[in-house]
Amino acid sequence: MHIKPTLSHLQKLGCDYAFYYRAEGQPPAYWATRERFPSASIIKVPILLAWVHLERSGQVSRHELCNLDEEPQVQGAGFSWLMAARQLPYQDVLLMMIALSDNLCTNLVLRRIGLERLERVFKEALGLQGTQVQRKLMDYEARQRGLDNWVSARDAIHFYQLIHQLTPEERAWVESVLLVNQDDALLKRNLPRDTVDFYHKTGSIPGVLHDWGYTRQAELFLFTCNVQQEPPVFDVFGKLGQLLLPQN
């Protein structure tokens, strides 16, 4: 596949992008027109990794019960706000945060960790310099005050190293929730069903489309913003996602 002409099409569509691809045994390919992007739910990956770090030191536990009513019942992605059960282990809350991109579940995790502690973990423990959570999800008042959530493309490359550094038990759990992500509309859109195990997280808000993940053979992400027309950008995601197919 000719990657660079496919990416140049994004610029013709008026998009900014960051693209990374590394096949096993091959040097990485990285092209970007900007470094920092609105997170559009990709932020949930480093939040998950921060939870693992804090759990390793006994500061949080997946087995703790979480009261789903402790946060305002924001909607959008996910359906925890509709559930009859109002107490769940954080393990289930974290699962819905990743697999369904559930906004209420994410805010409950942010409440449990705390935004200031999360910022310290990002910078001091995980080595993330451009990724930041300034507000909870669906907090439009905070957004109007100029607070937002950001993901750095260079940090997103570092996410792969952080996952490799997990213990086998930690990695098995993280991968179990990434694998069941229910959104197949971006990098997976052109892949034959059930042919590729893609451990990934997607994100989308108006003007922003992201997909980050990896298989056992490859690492791949595409972040886009300033998207004016979604259908042709979806086509680019589909073409690049074919890089995930086993290479002959």
VMD Tcl script that draws the C-alpha trace (Angstrom):
set ca {
  {0.00 0.00 0.00}
  {1.19 3.52 -0.81}
  {0.66 5.15 2.57}
  {1.83 8.70 1.90}
  {-0.55 9.42 -1.03}
  {-3.42 8.10 1.09}
  {-2.47 10.47 3.91}
  {-1.99 13.42 1.57}
  {-5.64 12.98 0.62}
  {-6.52 13.98 4.19}
  {-4.76 17.31 3.75}
  {-6.64 17.88 0.51}
  {-9.83 17.33 2.51}
  {-8.70 20.01 4.97}
  {-7.78 17.62 7.80}
  {-4.84 17.60 10.15}
  {-3.58 14.15 11.05}
  {-1.01 12.02 12.85}
  {-0.33 8.54 11.51}
  {1.91 5.85 12.99}
  {2.56 2.32 11.75}
  {5.12 -0.25 12.78}
  {5.04 -3.80 11.48}
  {6.92 -6.48 13.37}
  {10.59 -6.44 12.44}
  {10.27 -3.23 10.42}
  {11.20 0.39 11.19}
  {8.26 2.60 12.18}
  {6.54 5.03 9.84}
  {5.30 8.31 11.27}
  {3.76 11.29 9.50}
  {1.95 14.17 11.20}
  {0.74 17.66 10.45}
  {0.29 18.45 14.16}
  {1.29 16.97 17.51}
  {-1.61 17.59 19.91}
  {-5.22 16.64 19.27}
  {-8.54 16.92 21.07}
  {-8.62 13.54 22.80}
  {-12.09 12.39 21.66}
  {-11.98 9.37 24.01}
  {-8.42 8.25 23.22}
  {-7.69 9.78 26.63}
  {-9.36 6.69 28.10}
  {-6.30 4.59 27.19}
  {-3.86 6.49 29.45}
  {-6.58 6.71 32.12}
  {-6.73 2.90 32.06}
  {-2.92 2.70 32.26}
  {-2.92 5.17 35.14}
  {-5.43 2.97 36.98}
  {-3.10 -0.02 36.52}
  {-0.20 1.98 37.95}
  {-2.23 3.09 40.96}
  {-3.60 -0.39 41.55}
  {-0.06 -1.82 41.50}
  {0.76 0.38 44.50}
  {-2.51 -0.41 46.30}
  {-4.09 3.02 45.85}
  {-7.14 1.73 43.95}
  {-8.65 -1.68 43.25}
  {-10.75 -3.11 40.44}
  {-12.70 -5.01 43.09}
  {-13.96 -1.89 44.87}
  {-17.64 -1.19 44.39}
  {-18.54 1.94 42.45}
  {-21.81 3.80 42.97}
  {-23.01 4.88 39.51}
  {-25.01 7.71 41.08}
  {-21.99 9.51 42.54}
  {-21.58 11.57 39.35}
  {-24.09 13.57 37.26}
  {-25.78 11.16 34.87}
  {-24.13 12.30 31.66}
  {-25.19 10.52 28.50}
  {-23.63 10.34 25.06}
  {-21.62 7.16 24.54}
  {-22.46 4.12 26.67}
  {-25.57 3.22 28.63}
  {-24.58 2.96 32.30}
  {-26.94 5.85 33.09}
  {-29.83 3.56 32.00}
  {-28.88 0.49 34.03}
  {-31.02 -0.81 36.88}
  {-27.95 -1.96 38.81}
  {-26.41 1.11 40.43}
  {-23.38 -0.49 42.08}
  {-20.70 -2.30 40.10}
  {-17.08 -3.28 40.68}
  {-14.68 -0.77 39.14}
  {-13.51 -3.60 36.89}
  {-16.90 -3.46 35.13}
  {-16.88 0.34 35.10}
  {-13.45 0.35 33.44}
  {-14.63 -2.27 30.94}
  {-17.53 -0.05 29.88}
  {-15.22 2.98 29.75}
  {-13.14 1.24 27.07}
  {-15.50 -1.15 25.28}
  {-18.44 1.27 25.05}
  {-16.58 4.56 25.60}
  {-19.11 5.15 28.38}
  {-18.89 8.77 29.54}
  {-20.50 8.31 32.96}
  {-18.15 5.40 33.72}
  {-15.17 7.51 32.67}
  {-16.23 10.33 34.97}
  {-16.60 7.88 37.85}
  {-13.06 6.64 37.25}
  {-11.82 10.25 37.11}
  {-13.64 10.93 40.39}
  {-11.98 7.93 42.04}
  {-8.48 8.85 40.84}
  {-8.79 12.64 41.05}
  {-7.70 14.98 38.27}
  {-4.63 16.29 40.11}
  {-3.37 12.81 40.96}
  {-4.06 11.67 37.41}
  {-1.94 14.53 36.05}
  {0.94 13.51 38.32}
  {0.70 9.88 37.23}
  {0.64 10.89 33.56}
  {3.80 12.99 33.85}
  {5.82 11.34 36.61}
  {4.96 7.63 36.30}
  {3.91 7.19 32.68}
  {6.14 9.82 31.08}
  {3.34 11.50 29.14}
  {4.12 15.14 28.44}
  {1.41 16.33 26.06}
  {-1.57 14.24 27.17}
  {-3.84 16.00 29.63}
  {-7.24 15.72 31.34}
  {-8.47 19.18 32.29}
  {-12.16 18.39 32.70}
  {-14.61 15.54 33.06}
  {-16.47 14.31 30.00}
  {-19.57 16.15 28.80}
  {-18.70 19.10 31.04}
  {-19.64 21.85 28.63}
  {-19.28 24.62 31.21}
  {-15.62 23.66 31.76}
  {-15.08 23.59 28.00}
  {-16.47 27.12 27.72}
  {-13.89 28.16 30.34}
  {-11.16 26.88 28.02}
  {-10.57 23.52 29.73}
  {-10.32 20.45 27.52}
  {-8.74 17.01 27.19}
  {-5.77 16.44 24.91}
  {-3.76 13.57 23.51}
  {-0.26 13.86 22.09}
  {0.69 11.81 19.03}
  {4.18 11.21 20.45}
  {2.61 10.09 23.72}
  {0.34 7.74 21.77}
  {3.46 6.04 20.39}
  {4.69 5.72 23.98}
  {1.43 3.98 24.97}
  {2.74 0.88 23.18}
  {5.86 0.80 25.33}
  {3.79 1.27 28.48}
  {1.68 -1.76 27.57}
  {4.80 -3.85 26.91}
  {6.04 -2.91 30.39}
  {2.93 -4.29 32.16}
  {3.13 -7.54 34.08}
  {1.58 -10.54 32.26}
  {-1.54 -10.35 34.49}
  {-1.93 -6.60 34.01}
  {-1.46 -6.86 30.27}
  {-3.96 -9.71 29.96}
  {-6.61 -7.57 31.68}
  {-5.84 -4.40 29.69}
  {-5.91 -6.32 26.42}
  {-9.17 -8.07 27.32}
  {-10.98 -4.71 27.50}
  {-9.27 -3.21 24.44}
  {-10.14 -6.27 22.35}
  {-13.89 -5.97 22.96}
  {-14.15 -2.32 21.87}
  {-17.50 -2.23 20.06}
  {-16.61 0.44 17.47}
  {-15.50 -1.05 14.14}
  {-16.26 2.02 12.02}
  {-12.71 3.31 11.56}
  {-9.54 1.22 11.07}
  {-11.53 -2.04 11.18}
  {-14.21 -0.99 8.71}
  {-12.73 -2.84 5.70}
  {-11.41 -5.89 7.55}
  {-13.26 -9.20 7.09}
  {-15.16 -9.95 10.28}
  {-13.34 -12.04 12.91}
  {-10.06 -12.14 10.98}
  {-7.93 -9.72 13.06}
  {-7.58 -9.36 16.84}
  {-7.19 -5.59 17.13}
  {-6.62 -4.25 20.64}
  {-7.81 -0.69 20.19}
  {-9.70 2.41 21.30}
  {-11.59 4.78 19.05}
  {-12.83 8.30 19.60}
  {-15.03 10.74 17.75}
  {-16.55 14.15 18.30}
  {-17.60 16.65 15.62}
  {-14.59 17.28 13.42}
  {-12.42 14.66 15.14}
  {-11.95 10.96 14.35}
  {-9.32 8.76 16.04}
  {-8.39 5.08 16.20}
  {-5.39 3.75 18.17}
  {-4.38 0.13 18.62}
  {-2.26 -2.87 17.80}
  {-2.25 -6.53 16.83}
  {0.38 -9.14 17.64}
  {2.13 -8.18 14.39}
  {1.62 -4.43 14.07}
  {1.02 -1.10 15.84}
  {-1.17 1.44 14.09}
  {-3.01 4.65 14.83}
  {-4.56 7.51 12.91}
  {-5.68 10.71 14.59}
  {-7.58 13.34 12.58}
  {-9.07 16.72 13.35}
  {-10.62 19.59 11.41}
  {-12.63 16.96 9.56}
  {-15.10 18.70 7.25}
  {-16.51 15.65 5.46}
  {-16.64 12.38 7.38}
  {-17.38 9.86 4.54}
  {-14.12 10.40 2.61}
  {-12.15 10.35 5.88}
  {-13.83 7.07 6.78}
  {-12.53 5.74 3.46}
  {-8.97 6.69 4.43}
  {-9.33 4.90 7.76}
  {-10.59 1.81 5.95}
  {-7.69 1.76 3.50}
  {-5.04 2.23 6.17}
  {-6.67 -0.35 8.41}
  {-5.90 -2.98 5.79}
  {-2.29 -2.73 6.97}
  {-3.49 -4.80 9.93}
  {-4.12 -7.82 7.73}
  {-1.38 -10.50 7.89}
  {1.32 -9.61 5.38}
  {2.39 -12.34 2.97}
}
mol new
graphics top color blue
foreach p $ca { graphics top sphere $p radius 0.5 }
foreach p [lrange $ca 0 end-1] q [lrange $ca 1 end] { graphics top cylinder $p $q radius 0.2 }
display resetview
